[in-house]
Every structure is written in C-alpha cells, then in structure tokens.
Amino acid sequence: GSSGLGGGSSRTSCRLSGGLGAGSCRLGSAGGLGSTLGGSSYSSCYSFGSGGGYGSSFGGVDGLLAGGEKATMQNLNDRLASYLDKVRALEEANTELEVKIRDWYQRQAPGPARDYSQYYRTIEELQNKILTATVDNANILLQIDNARLAADDFRTKVLDELTLARADLEMQIENLKEELAYLKKNHEEEMNALRGQVGGEINVEMDAAPGVDLSRILNEMRDQYEKMAEK
C-alpha cells in the first residue's frame, strides 16, 4: 500500500533492500508520505521490531517535514537494516541448531545391522553338545540304577541262600550233638559192662597170667569209640 503527503511540489523517494525483503517509501506533494514494507501498508505510522521490538510513528505531515525528510528516511533505513541483521543472525543460529540436531540424531541412530550368523551356529553346536551330554548322562544313570538293582537282587539271593545254609548247618549240628550224646551214653554203658567183665576175668586170671596190661587195652578201646563217635 502507499500513502502521500501533500502541500508541495517537491518529491522524494527511497528504496531499502535486505536479505529477507525489500521496502520502499515515497514523499510527494500529490499524496504525501508513503511506505511499503513486504506488502504491508501504513498510512500514518511506521514500525519495525525484533525481539523486544521498536517502532516510530508520525502523526502528521508537518511533524515529518519539520525533522527533515533525509533524516527521517535515514532513521528508517537504519532501523530496517538493524532488523534485517537480527533476522539474518537468527537464521544463521537456526541453521546451526538444525545442523546440531541432525548430527545428534545421526549419532543416536542405530548402526548397521551386524551379522550374527556365526554366533548362531556356535550356539546351535553347543546346544547339540549339551543335548548329547544330557542323553549320555541319562544313559549312565540308567545303567547305574540297573546295576544297583541287580546288586540288590544278588545280595538278597545270597543272603537267602546263606540263611538257608546256616539253618541247615545248625540242624545238622543239633543232630550231631544228639548223636554224639547218644554214642557217649552207649559208650559209657559198654565201658561199664566191659569193666565188669574184665574185672571178673582179672580176678580169675591173676594167678595164671599177671603180665597183661588192662589199662592199655581200655585206653585203646576208648580211642576206637571216640573215633567212631567223631565220624
């Protein structure tokens, strides 16, 4: 837009340019003071700002002309240049910040996928070895259990056989003891009978044959009976 300041035949114009936009202003007798900044028009004031902002306004043509057209336009030009410098600095800071953000994301991004196939093969081989060792261990434990059961059965069988053999031997011992007692009893009876017979013969034959050793004969007979009893 534009605005004009009337009251004279003189005309002054200026153009301001920067990195982000352009501005132009005109002073003339036909229409008065005019300004164009980035497509926005002001009829009676100008304002520029960055951050906290700053601006200037002109209430009328007489005030503008009182300060001088050149000084006014120089002031506007300086303010616009300062504004464009601040915008340019903000753009550079923004670009630097974008680079830093992009670098940070690149550092945080996951790296290329690694090839773990060889590790998988090693793990599979170890798992197979563990499985084989587990099966072998189970077979060994089974063999141990079977051997233990066989040993228990054999021990039970041997103990049973020993028990039966012991009972049989004890029975034989009892029978032999009874037989020995019976033989001893018969031996005593026979010895008593022989003593009676030998005593009578001795009394009869003492005068005829005094040289016979009866004690030796009795001892021999006793030895014979004892041998028979032992059999």
PyMOL commands that set and color helices and strands:
alter all, ss='L'
color gray80, all
select helices_A, chain A and resi 61-67+69-108+117-205+214-230
alter helices_A, ss='H'
color red, helices_A
select strands_A, chain A and resi 12-17+22-27+33-37+40-41+45-48+54-57
alter strands_A, ss='S'
color yellow, strands_A
deselect
rebuild
show_as cartoon
